[in-house]
């Protein structure tokens, strides 16, 4: 993939672009339109994002988003299958409705007020995640690891929790 380390791509229209395997460590993607972009197996660490960055429909399967700061970003319908958001990803108020987060690593992620309506979190690792007041309406959490997760105030109406591990999870 392309070496786009530290690239300044602020406000650029990369919708539908194929960046498979690219390395974008330290890149500035604030306000960048990555709608439906192919970011499979990319390295997206230490990125500068903004609420105007658009990732809806993007394919980020297998991407390295370790400690991503994605608060408030539209990631609706994005494919984050096997994505590694590592420890302490910040996704507060992010729109992840209809996103595929199958087998994603979201250990200690902050997902307060996130919209996860109909999101697929099958086999996701949400150990220690903070999901306070998150919308998990109709989300699929089959076999997800929610050990020590904070789900206080989360909307779990019609969520699928088959075989989910809720050990020490806060459901108040």
N, C-alpha and C positions, 0 to 999 in steps of 0.2 A: 504493500500500500504506500501511498504518498506520505512524505515527511512534511507535515504542516505544523511542526512544533513552533510555538510562539507566533503563529500567523495571526495577523489582524484581519478578521473577517467580519467585523462589526457591521450589521445592517445589510450584509450581502445576501442575495437570493440564491440559495443552494437547494431549493425545492426540487426533489426528484434526483439529486446528484448521487452518483455512486462513489462513495468514499470507503469502500470495503478495505479493511485492514490498515487504514490510514492511522498515523500517529499525530494527534493534535494536542499534545501536552503543552499546557500554558497558553493555548490559543485564546483569542478574544472572539467569542461568538455572541456577544451581546446584541440583541435585536436581529440576529441572523434567522432567516427563514429556511428551516431544514425540514419542512413539511414533506412527508413521503420520501425522504432521503434514505439511502442505503448506507448504514453505518455499522454493518456487520463486522464483528471482531476488531473494532477500532479502539484506540486508546484515547479516552476523553478525560484525562486527569488534569487537575489544576486549571480548569477552564473558567473563563469569565463569561457567565451567563447573565441574562436579564429577563425580567418578566415579559419582555417583548420578543424573546427568542421563541420560535415556534418549532416544536418537535412532534406535532400531531401526525400520526400515521408513519412515523419514521421507523425503520427496521434497525434496531440497536441490539439485535441478538448477539450474545457473546461479548458485548462491549465492556471495556474496563472504565467504569464511571466511579472509581474509588473516591469516597468522600465528596461526591458531587453536591454542588450548591444549586439545586433546581427548584427552589421555592417559587411558587406562583406561576410556573411555566406550564403551557398547554402541551401535554404529552398524550392527549386522548387518542386511543386506537394505536398507540405505539407498540412495537414488538420488542420487549426487553427479556425475551427468553434467555436464560442462562447469563444474564448480565450481572456483573459484579459491581454493586454500589458500595461495597466495603463497609467499614465502620463509619457511622455517623453521617450518612448521606442526609442532606437537608431537602425535604420535599414538602415542606409546610405549604398548604394551600395550593398544591400542584393539582392539575387536572389529569388524572390517570384513568378516566372513565373508558371502559372497553379496552384497556391496555392488556397485553399479554405479558405477565410477569412470572410465567412458569419457570420454576427452579432458579429464580433470581435470588441473589444474596443481598439482603437488606438488613443485616445485623446492626442493631442499635440505630436504625434509620429514624429520622424525625418526620412523621407523616401527619402531624397535627393538622386538622381541618382539610386534609387532602380528599379529593373526590376520586374514589375507587369504585364507582358504580359499575357493576358488571365486569370488573377487572378479573382476570384469571391469575390467581396466586397459587395455583396448584404446585405443591412441593417447594414453595418459596421459603427461604430462611428469614424469618422476621424476629429472631431471638432478640429480646430487649428493645424491640421497636416501640416507638411512641406513636400511637394511632388515636390519640385523644380527639374526640369530636369528628373523626374521619367518617366519610360516607362510604360504607361497605355494603350498601344495598345491592342484593343479588350478586355479590362477589363470590367467586369460587375459591375457597381456602382449603380444598381437599388436600390432606396430608401436609399442610403448611406447619412449620415450626414457629409457634407463638410463645415459646417459653419466656417467661418474665416480661412479656409485652404489656404495654399499657393501652387498654382499649376503653378507657374511661370515657363515657359519653358517645362512643362510636355507634353509628347506626348499622346494625347487623341484621336488619329485616330481610328475610329470604336469602341470607347468605348461606353458602354451603360449607359446613364445617366438618364433613366426613373425615374421620381419622386425623383431624388437626390436633396438634399437641398444644394444649392450653395450660401446661404446668406453670403454676405461680403467676398466671396472667391476671391482670387487674381488669375486671369486667364491671366495675361499679358505675 
